[in-house]
Amino acid sequence: MRNLQLVKAEINRLAELLKSSQSHDGSWAYPFETGIMTDAYMIILLRTLDMKDEQLIQKLADRIESRQEESGAWKLFKDQEEGSLSLTIDAYYALLYSGYRQRQDPHLAAARKFILSKGGIKKAGMFTKIMLAMTGQYPWPVLFPVPIEIVLLPPSSPISIYQLSSFARINLLPVILLGSKKFKRRTENSPELNEIYGTREREELWEESRTDEWRKLVNILNDMADSLIGLPERLRSMAYEGTKQYMLERIEPDGTSLNYFSSTFYMIFALLALGYSPKDPVIIKAVKGLKGMSCMIDGHIHIQLTDAKVWNTALISHALQEGGVDQSDAAIVKANKYLLSKQHTRYGDWTVHNRRGLPGGWGFSNFNTIHPDVDDTAASLRSIHNQPEEAAEKSRQKGVQWALSMQNRDGGWPAFEKNVDNRLLNLVSIPGAEFILTDPSTADLTGRTIEYLGTFTTGAEASIKKGIGWLKKNQRREGSWYGRWGICYLYGTWAALTGLSAAGEKPDEVYIRKAAEWLKSVQNEDGGWGESCRSDIEKRYVPLENSTLTHTAWAVDALIAVSNENSPEIRKGIAFLIREGQRNDWTTDYPKGQGMAGFLYMHYHSYRYIWPLLALSHYEKKFMQKGSSE
């Protein structure tokens, strides 16, 4: 009985902790942290617009400096071997531009030494070079590789803007406009960055990010643009106007572009390029919306890439219910009321490839109204499943139908848009282009959608069967699955196995046994699991060498789902979650989500509570309510 008491005590501790952190509106506002890039870009934006929010700029500078390594670099994640050149350039530029740091300061001198040791700005990544070009610190290419006229090509073209994922589209269209106009905006306070250029062969400063395949794709794009009928000047004018309207039509109620910091940042610069004043109400509101994304982390202000209120709330409400909190509990009632108010009723870009679907999904953040995604929809539906009201039942029906309508032709599920997987775009020289520029089926989205459908619905058997087929086809040789939105193979394998179990697949199926054995093979001596963000870059499983609460919860929950017996591996994993539940070290801050390989990683501050609570609850239900005291 001792183990049962320990499991119950930890479940109760986590449940009470989560309930006590709920906001008044029923949501949970745990930070969604993405390192210091957005903090740096916010300083650069405010200085470029001559907006004198000195308190915010100074606090952001303090946070950026607090994250610097002894080597002078900034890292994307702790076990990144040396540091990120691009992120270090971003930080160096922002600190100089803030005016609260001087180039002779020891922190900046150390950063400068690191930058030059890695080849200087010329060796930076594409997005850093774009940001520098926009702000007059770097030359645009003589011929921008993507013609702005591409926005005029219809969705039926072999390549059009609607062959991009919605995330790529909302970020890249303003960049294409800026590159077409070669727009740059410097101010009297713009710092000079000559000292970090490295070898300065300006005519080749963009060559690092080009490949022969990329040049072939550029030629295709230019040929397609040339095929458009009309005068070149008229076409370009139409393309600029079309890009402007596209951006303006996707502004959310808080003034931001689809509630992303990055796309709002680019949109503001694109509007400046089109002649907008920095004091235009659209730009003023957009900046206010970005400031609204701020949160406090360890006494420092951080500008989030977006807020994660809907995602956090859906996951936490479901985890609490799985942990024994009744649907009538005030915390669940408030959470589900909040979620029901956030269901989308408007059409968005998802309709381009999903003509028959009706609105009914949920987005990731508080202000999303036209940008739903499959994962948030399934998560929200899990949370409101037990709500008895007629309004909740109608919302469930709309949500389920939207999720089903988003299934790709290959049987899997995407994040934002259906059947957006043009392999030509994989040639683009952007790290992780296959996941950033397109929106293919992924193991995590497919597994988690199947898990919802198999557990909570009836009548979706045909869709589930197709999804199972996709998972079988896309399992890796050693037994794992790659998860697109989490780190990485542990995440994908957990999502796949829990989905397959909910769909009724038997634990003795060869491919399921293979996945379970793989999970056991990568368990650490302390009973936990841990995976490095390097898995995302190297596209193979890379152990972290340290266990984390979140990775352990995913792995042990997957084993619980597909095991008939309370195995030693499961018991050791559960013991780790209980023993280390109040751990507070770098492993709890380590990113568990990925945005773009080698560029952007996410730390969800809620995950250390959500996933252990869910795994412990499933463990108690499956193995301890039968009277086992192991």
C-alpha positions in Angstrom: 0.0 0.0 0.0 3.0 2.3 0.5 3.4 2.8 -3.3 -0.3 3.5 -3.7 -0.1 6.2 -1.1 2.9 7.8 -2.7 1.3 7.8 -6.1 -1.9 9.3 -4.7 0.0 11.9 -2.7 1.9 13.1 -5.8 -1.3 13.2 -7.9 -3.0 15.3 -5.2 0.1 17.6 -4.8 0.2 18.3 -8.6 -3.6 18.8 -8.8 -3.7 21.3 -6.0 -0.7 23.1 -7.3 -2.3 23.5 -10.7 -5.7 24.5 -9.3 -4.0 27.2 -7.2 -2.3 28.7 -10.3 -5.5 29.1 -12.3 -6.3 32.7 -13.5 -9.6 34.4 -12.8 -10.9 33.9 -16.3 -10.5 30.1 -16.0 -7.3 29.9 -18.1 -3.8 29.0 -17.1 -1.1 31.5 -18.1 2.1 29.6 -17.6 4.9 31.1 -19.7 5.7 29.9 -23.2 9.4 30.6 -23.3 11.5 30.8 -26.5 14.9 31.9 -25.2 16.0 35.5 -25.8 15.4 36.0 -29.5 12.0 37.7 -29.1 13.4 39.9 -26.4 16.3 41.0 -28.7 13.9 41.7 -31.6 11.6 43.7 -29.3 14.4 46.0 -28.4 15.4 46.4 -32.1 11.8 47.0 -33.0 11.2 49.7 -30.4 14.5 51.5 -31.2 13.8 51.3 -35.0 10.3 52.9 -34.4 11.8 55.5 -32.0 9.4 54.3 -29.3 11.0 55.3 -26.0 9.7 52.6 -23.6 12.9 52.8 -21.6 11.8 50.7 -18.7 10.9 47.8 -21.0 14.1 48.1 -23.1 16.3 48.2 -20.0 14.6 45.1 -18.5 14.8 43.2 -21.7 18.5 44.0 -21.9 19.0 42.8 -18.4 17.3 39.5 -19.3 19.3 39.0 -22.4 22.6 39.6 -20.6 21.6 37.2 -17.7 21.3 34.4 -20.2 24.8 34.8 -21.7 27.3 31.9 -21.3 30.9 32.4 -19.9 32.2 31.8 -23.5 30.4 35.0 -24.5 27.8 33.1 -26.6 24.1 32.6 -26.1 22.8 29.0 -26.5 19.5 27.7 -27.8 19.6 24.8 -25.2 22.1 23.8 -22.5 23.9 21.0 -24.3 24.4 23.0 -27.5 28.2 22.4 -27.7 29.5 26.0 -28.2 26.5 28.3 -28.7 24.5 29.8 -31.4 26.2 32.3 -33.7 22.9 33.8 -35.0 21.4 34.1 -31.5 24.6 35.7 -30.2 24.6 38.2 -33.1 20.9 39.0 -32.3 21.8 39.6 -28.6 24.9 41.6 -29.4 23.0 43.9 -31.8 20.0 44.3 -29.4 22.2 45.2 -26.4 24.2 47.7 -28.4 21.0 49.2 -29.8 19.4 49.4 -26.4 21.9 52.1 -25.4 22.3 50.6 -22.0 25.4 48.6 -23.0 28.5 49.8 -24.7 30.8 47.8 -27.0 33.7 47.9 -24.6 31.6 46.3 -21.8 33.1 42.8 -20.9 29.8 41.0 -21.9 29.8 42.5 -25.3 33.6 42.1 -25.8 33.2 38.3 -25.0 30.2 38.1 -27.4 32.2 39.8 -30.1 35.1 37.5 -29.7 32.8 34.5 -30.0 31.1 35.9 -33.1 34.4 36.5 -34.9 35.7 33.1 -33.9 32.7 31.6 -35.8 33.2 33.7 -39.0 31.2 36.8 -38.2 27.9 37.9 -39.6 28.6 36.3 -43.0 28.2 32.9 -41.3 24.9 33.8 -39.6 21.6 32.1 -40.4 19.2 33.4 -43.0 16.7 34.9 -40.5 19.3 36.9 -38.7 20.6 38.3 -42.0 17.1 39.3 -43.0 16.6 41.1 -39.7 19.9 42.9 -40.2 19.0 43.8 -43.7 15.6 45.3 -42.6 17.4 47.5 -40.1 20.1 48.7 -42.4 23.0 46.6 -41.0 23.4 44.2 -44.0 22.9 44.4 -47.7 19.9 42.8 -49.4 20.8 40.5 -52.3 21.0 42.3 -55.6 18.2 40.1 -56.9 15.9 38.8 -54.1 15.5 35.1 -54.8 11.7 35.0 -54.5 9.8 37.3 -56.8 7.0 39.3 -55.1 4.7 38.4 -58.0 4.4 34.9 -56.6 1.6 36.2 -54.5 -0.5 36.6 -57.6 -0.3 32.9 -58.6 -3.5 31.0 -57.9 -3.7 28.1 -55.4 -4.0 25.7 -58.3 -0.4 26.6 -59.5 2.3 24.0 -59.0 3.8 26.5 -56.5 1.9 29.3 -54.9 1.8 31.0 -51.6 -0.9 28.5 -50.6 1.5 25.6 -51.1 3.3 27.1 -48.0 2.1 26.3 -44.5 0.1 29.1 -43.0 2.9 29.7 -40.4 5.4 30.0 -43.2 3.1 32.2 -45.3 2.3 34.7 -42.6 6.0 35.1 -41.8 7.6 34.9 -45.3 5.2 37.1 -47.3 6.2 40.4 -45.6 9.9 39.3 -45.9 9.5 38.8 -49.6 8.0 42.2 -49.9 10.8 43.7 -47.9 13.4 41.9 -50.0 11.7 43.1 -53.2 11.8 46.7 -52.1 15.2 46.3 -50.4 13.7 48.2 -47.5 15.9 49.3 -44.6 15.3 51.6 -41.8 18.1 53.0 -39.7 17.9 55.6 -37.0 20.3 58.1 -35.5 20.9 55.6 -32.7 21.5 52.6 -35.0 24.8 51.0 -33.9 27.6 50.1 -36.4 28.3 46.4 -36.6 31.4 46.6 -38.8 33.5 44.9 -36.1 31.6 41.6 -36.3 31.4 41.2 -40.1 34.3 38.9 -40.3 35.7 38.4 -43.8 33.8 41.1 -45.7 33.2 40.0 -49.2 29.9 41.8 -49.6 28.9 40.4 -53.0 28.9 36.9 -51.5 27.3 37.6 -48.2 24.1 35.6 -49.0 25.8 32.7 -50.7 26.1 30.7 -47.6 22.4 29.9 -47.6 22.1 28.8 -51.3 22.3 25.4 -52.9 22.1 24.2 -56.5 18.6 22.8 -55.8 17.5 26.1 -54.3 18.7 28.0 -57.4 16.7 25.6 -59.6 13.6 26.3 -57.5 14.2 30.0 -57.7 14.4 29.7 -61.5 11.1 27.9 -61.5 9.5 30.7 -59.4 10.9 33.4 -61.7 9.6 31.6 -64.8 6.2 31.3 -63.3 6.1 34.9 -62.4 7.2 35.9 -65.9 4.3 33.9 -67.3 1.8 36.3 -65.7 0.1 38.5 -68.3 0.5 42.2 -67.8 3.0 45.0 -67.5 5.8 44.3 -65.0 5.2 47.5 -63.1 1.5 46.9 -62.9 2.0 43.3 -61.7 4.5 44.4 -59.0 2.1 47.1 -57.8 -0.7 44.5 -57.7 1.5 42.1 -55.8 2.4 44.8 -53.2 -1.3 45.6 -52.7 -2.2 41.9 -52.5 0.5 41.3 -49.9 -0.7 44.3 -47.8 -4.3 43.1 -47.9 -3.2 39.6 -46.9 -1.4 40.9 -43.9 -4.2 43.3 -42.8 -6.9 40.6 -43.1 -5.0 38.4 -40.7 -4.6 40.8 -37.8 -6.1 39.4 -34.6 -8.1 41.4 -32.1 -5.0 42.4 -30.1 -3.4 43.9 -33.2 -0.9 41.2 -33.9 -0.5 39.1 -37.0 -2.1 35.7 -36.2 -0.9 36.3 -32.7 2.8 35.5 -33.5 5.6 37.8 -32.5 7.7 36.9 -35.6 5.0 37.6 -38.2 3.9 40.8 -36.4 7.6 42.0 -36.4 7.9 41.4 -40.1 4.4 42.9 -40.8 5.3 46.1 -39.1 8.5 46.5 -41.2 6.5 45.6 -44.4 4.0 48.3 -43.6 6.8 50.8 -43.2 8.1 49.7 -46.6 4.7 50.4 -48.1 4.7 54.0 -46.7 3.0 53.6 -43.3 4.1 56.0 -40.6 5.5 54.5 -37.4 2.7 56.3 -35.7 0.0 54.7 -37.8 -2.8 53.2 -35.6 -2.2 49.7 -37.1 1.5 49.8 -36.1 0.8 51.3 -32.7 -1.8 48.6 -31.9 0.5 45.9 -33.2 3.3 47.0 -30.9 0.9 47.1 -28.0 -0.2 43.6 -28.8 3.4 42.4 -28.7 3.9 44.1 -25.4 0.8 42.2 -24.2 2.7 39.0 -24.9 5.1 39.8 -22.0 5.4 37.6 -19.0 7.7 37.3 -15.9 10.3 34.6 -15.6 12.7 34.5 -12.7 12.2 38.2 -12.1 12.8 39.1 -15.7 10.4 40.3 -18.4 10.2 38.0 -21.4 8.4 38.7 -24.7 6.7 35.4 -25.7 6.5 34.2 -29.3 2.8 33.9 -28.5 0.8 33.1 -25.4 -0.2 29.5 -24.7 -3.4 30.1 -22.7 -5.7 27.8 -24.7 -3.1 25.0 -25.0 -2.2 25.2 -21.3 -5.9 25.3 -20.2 -7.0 22.4 -22.4 -4.1 20.2 -21.2 -4.4 21.1 -17.6 -8.2 20.8 -17.4 -7.9 17.3 -18.9 -5.0 16.2 -16.7 -6.9 17.3 -13.6 -10.0 15.4 -14.7 -7.8 12.3 -15.3 -6.3 12.9 -11.9 -9.8 12.6 -10.2 -11.0 16.2 -10.1 -14.7 16.1 -10.8 -16.2 17.8 -13.8 -18.4 19.9 -11.4 -15.3 21.2 -9.6 -15.1 25.0 -9.9 -11.7 24.8 -11.6 -12.9 22.5 -14.3 -16.1 24.5 -14.8 -14.2 27.8 -15.2 -11.6 26.2 -17.5 -14.2 24.7 -19.8 -16.2 27.9 -19.9 -13.0 29.7 -21.0 -12.3 27.0 -23.7 -15.9 27.1 -25.0 -15.5 30.9 -25.4 -12.4 30.4 -27.5 -13.8 28.0 -30.1 -13.4 29.5 -33.6 -16.5 30.6 -35.5 -14.7 32.3 -38.4 -13.2 30.9 -41.6 -9.4 31.1 -42.0 -6.7 30.0 -44.4 -7.4 26.4 -43.6 -10.4 26.6 -46.0 -8.2 26.9 -49.1 -7.5 23.2 -49.0 -10.5 22.1 -46.9 -13.5 23.4 -48.8 -16.1 21.3 -47.0 -15.0 21.9 -43.5 -17.0 24.3 -41.2 -15.4 26.4 -38.4 -15.2 24.6 -35.0 -11.5 24.3 -34.1 -9.4 25.9 -31.4 -6.2 27.9 -31.7 -3.1 27.9 -29.5 -3.4 31.3 -27.9 -5.8 33.6 -26.2 -6.4 35.9 -29.2 -6.5 33.3 -32.0 -9.8 33.6 -33.9 -9.0 32.5 -37.4 -5.9 30.2 -37.0 -7.1 26.9 -35.5 -4.9 23.8 -35.3 -5.6 20.2 -35.0 -3.7 19.6 -31.7 -5.4 22.4 -29.8 -8.7 21.3 -31.1 -8.3 17.7 -29.9 -6.9 18.9 -26.5 -9.9 21.3 -26.0 -12.3 18.5 -27.0 -10.7 16.2 -24.3 -11.3 18.9 -21.7 -14.9 19.6 -22.4 -15.9 16.0 -23.1 -17.8 15.6 -19.9 -19.5 18.9 -19.9 -23.3 18.1 -19.9 -24.7 21.3 -21.2 -26.3 21.4 -24.6 -24.0 24.2 -25.7 -21.0 22.1 -24.9 -22.4 19.2 -26.9 -22.9 21.4 -30.0 -19.3 22.7 -29.6 -18.1 19.1 -29.4 -19.9 18.2 -32.6 -18.4 21.2 -34.4 -14.9 20.5 -33.1 -15.0 16.8 -34.0 -16.2 17.5 -37.5 -13.6 20.1 -38.0 -10.8 17.8 -36.8 -12.1 14.9 -39.0 -12.3 17.3 -42.0 -8.6 18.1 -41.6 -7.3 14.6 -42.1 -4.7 14.5 -45.0 -5.2 12.2 -48.0 -2.3 10.1 -46.7 -4.2 9.3 -43.5 -2.3 11.4 -41.1 -3.1 14.8 -39.6 -1.3 18.1 -40.1 -1.2 21.0 -37.7 -2.8 23.9 -39.6 -3.7 23.1 -43.2 -4.7 20.0 -45.1 -2.6 18.4 -47.8 0.0 21.1 -47.8 3.1 19.0 -48.5 4.7 20.1 -51.8 8.1 18.4 -51.8 9.5 21.0 -54.2 9.5 23.4 -51.2 11.9 21.0 -49.3 14.6 22.3 -51.6 14.5 25.7 -50.0 17.7 26.3 -48.0 16.0 26.9 -44.6 16.8 24.5 -41.7 13.8 22.3 -41.2 12.2 23.5 -44.5 10.2 20.2 -44.7 8.3 21.2 -41.5 8.4 25.0 -41.7 7.4 25.6 -45.3 5.0 22.7 -45.5 2.5 21.2 -43.1 2.8 17.4 -43.5 1.2 14.6 -41.5 3.2 14.0 -38.3 3.3 11.2 -35.7 2.4 13.5 -32.8 -0.6 15.1 -34.5 -1.8 11.8 -35.9 -1.3 9.9 -32.6 -2.9 12.5 -30.4 -5.9 12.9 -32.7 -6.4 9.1 -32.9 -6.1 9.0 -29.1 -8.9 11.5 -28.7 -11.2 9.9 -31.3 -10.6 6.4 -30.0 -11.2 7.3 -26.4 -14.0 9.8 -26.6 -16.0 9.3 -29.8 -17.8 6.8 -31.9 -18.3 6.8 -35.6 -14.8 7.8 -36.6 -13.6 4.2 -37.2 -12.7 4.8 -40.9 -10.6 7.9 -40.1 -8.9 6.1 -37.2 -8.0 3.2 -39.5 -6.4 5.5 -42.0 -4.5 7.2 -39.3 -3.2 3.8 -37.9 -2.1 3.0 -41.5 -0.1 6.2 -41.6 1.6 5.5 -38.3 2.5 2.0 -39.3 4.0 3.2 -42.5 6.0 6.0 -40.9 7.5 4.1 -37.9 11.3 4.3 -37.9 13.3 1.2 -38.2 14.3 1.0 -34.5 10.7 1.3 -33.5 10.3 5.0 -32.6 8.4 7.8 -34.3 9.6 11.4 -34.8 7.4 14.0 -33.2 7.3 17.4 -35.0 6.2 19.7 -32.2 8.0 18.2 -29.2 11.5 16.9 -28.3 11.5 14.6 -30.3 11.5 10.8 -30.7 10.2 10.3 -27.1 7.4 12.7 -27.9 6.5 11.2 -31.2 6.6 7.6 -29.8 4.5 8.5 -26.8 1.9 10.2 -29.0 1.8 7.3 -31.4 1.6 4.5 -28.8 -1.1 6.2 -26.7 -3.1 6.8 -29.8 -2.8 3.3 -31.1 -3.7 1.9 -27.7 -6.9 4.1 -27.6 -7.7 2.9 -31.1 -7.7 -0.7 -29.9 -4.4 -1.9 -31.3 -3.1 -4.9 -29.2 0.0 -4.7 -27.1 1.4 -7.9 -28.7 1.4 -6.4 -32.2 5.0 -6.7 -33.5 5.3 -3.0 -34.3 4.0 -1.9 -30.9 6.3 -4.3 -29.0 9.1 -2.9 -31.1 8.3 0.6 -30.0 7.9 -0.4 -26.4 11.3 -2.1 -26.4 12.9 0.9 -28.0 11.6 3.1 -25.1 12.9 0.6 -22.6 16.3 0.6 -24.3 16.8 4.4 -23.9 15.7 4.5 -20.2 18.4 6.0 -17.9 19.8 4.3 -14.8 17.9 6.6 -12.5 14.6 5.4 -14.0 13.9 8.5 -16.1 14.3 9.5 -19.7 15.8 12.5 -21.3 16.3 13.6 -25.0 18.5 16.3 -26.4 17.3 19.1 -28.7 20.1 17.9 -31.0 17.7 15.1 -32.0 15.8 17.8 -33.9 18.9 18.9 -35.7 20.5 15.5 -36.4 17.2 13.7 -37.1 18.2 10.8 -34.9 17.7 10.0 -31.3 20.3 11.9 -29.2 20.1 11.2 -25.4 20.3 14.2 -23.1 22.3 12.1 -20.5 20.1 13.5 -17.8 16.5 12.6 -17.1 13.7 15.2 -17.2 10.2 15.1 -15.7 8.5 15.7 -19.0 10.4 13.2 -21.1 10.0 10.6 -18.3 6.3 11.2 -18.1 5.9 10.8 -21.9 7.9 7.6 -22.0 6.3 5.9 -19.0 2.8 7.0 -20.0 3.4 5.3 -23.4 4.6 2.1 -21.7 1.5 2.1 -19.4 -0.7 2.5 -22.4 0.7 -0.6 -24.3 1.6 -2.8 -21.3 -0.5 -5.5 -19.6 1.9 -5.8 -16.7 3.4 -3.3 -14.3 6.9 -3.8 -15.6 10.1 -2.9 -13.8 10.7 -0.1 -16.4 7.3 1.4 -15.6 7.8 1.2 -11.8 11.2 2.8 -12.1 9.8 5.6 -14.2 6.9 6.2 -11.8 9.4 6.2 -8.9 11.4 8.9 -10.7 8.4 11.1 -11.2 7.5 10.9 -7.5 11.1 11.2 -6.2 12.0 14.1 -8.5 8.6 15.8 -8.7 9.8 19.0 -7.0 13.2 19.1 -8.7 14.2 22.6 -9.8 17.3 22.6 -12.0 18.2 23.1 -15.6 16.4 19.9 -16.7 13.1 21.5 -15.7 13.9 24.5 -17.9 15.2 22.5 -20.8 13.1 23.0 -24.0 10.5 20.3 -24.7 9.1 21.8 -27.8 10.6 22.6 -31.2 9.8 25.4 -33.6 12.6 25.2 -36.1 15.6 23.0 -36.1 18.7 24.8 -34.9 16.8 28.1 -34.6 13.9 28.1 -32.2 13.0 25.9 -29.3 10.1 26.2 -26.7 10.0 25.7 -23.0 6.5 25.2 -21.7 6.5 26.1 -18.0 3.4 24.0 -17.4 4.8 20.7 -18.8 6.6 19.7 -15.6 3.2 19.4 -13.9 0.8 18.4 -16.7 2.5 15.3 -18.0 3.6 13.7 -14.7 0.1 14.2 -13.4 -1.3 12.5 -16.5 1.2 9.6 -16.3 0.7 9.0 -12.6 -3.1 9.1 -13.0 -3.0 6.5 -15.8 -0.7 4.4 -13.7 -3.0 4.4 -10.7 -6.1 3.6 -12.8 -4.4 0.7 -14.7 -2.3 -1.0 -12.1 -3.1 0.2 -8.6 -6.9 0.2 -8.6 -6.6 -3.5 -9.2 -5.2 -4.0 -5.8 -1.6 -4.1 -6.8 0.9 -2.8 -4.2 4.0 -3.2 -6.2 
